[in-house]
């Protein structure tokens, strides 16, 4: 385990910075009234990010971290003051910490009503007692503290990040050890899920790769392991390396963002289209065999790929995916406001906005397998324009 005193000496004075530029500016999505709706995430989910910030939701959809793992163990943050504030905002119906125009679950109307949530005994107790303190551990844990990746996509980073040693690696290992200590210190029949990773690639990260290879799912029979990857390193060889958790696999998400190599190469810098296609076919075959429960292909919509959205649906079907998921591009601090403005095909001021709306009218985007997430309102608007 990393030396905590050394970590605090090196990193303790650093304050996490949110370099994300306001990416709601010009967004046509609705600021929805969520009175009478319920979201379970603040009562069930935990994730650590590279700067140590801990959230109960994706930080892209929320403005409130519940604390920092540099200063406190994750177990102590679970019922801390910020956690309770977040839960209160759901229970009072304000959702005041949520980025309502960005959150996909809000925009695609998939949040349950309070009446629907009351049918679940766990949620019924939370709602009826207005519980802000949760005795149970989180049941959904997102490993997002290591940003190591084999790609250097411009939307995500300005250079390749591969941590294998040194102080920064030690810090990520320290965050990782907190989760391992809390959930994997001994065999357990506790029912929970983990996702690896929303920050890079599980097979490019030394920390995650070794963790997944060593993890014996037989010791955790009620554990579900979900994987999010760019797919390039999800080869048959790496599939075999995680054989001890094959029976624990839940969903596998692959982000490709393109339907052709010409579009893929500049967006997914450092990728290999041919190898990706081979790996997707392999994963599709494993899904058909029932080796995991859910196969989703993701697509981040921006100016250079929006025209391939319908073709991506075709590609996803061909590869055997269950769902194809779209979301608008975000700015994680890698672009200047001027650069980001050129990416935002969803702004009415964008010179190709009319083309974007025309693409959204394609009937393939109405396929039941398509989840348009925070693009939902735009397709609805595009269809209304011709009705």
Order of alpha helices (4+ residues) and beta strands (2+ residues): alpha-beta-beta-beta-beta-alpha-alpha-alpha-beta-alpha-alpha-beta-alpha-beta-alpha-beta-alpha-beta-alpha-alpha-beta-alpha-beta-alpha-alpha-beta-alpha
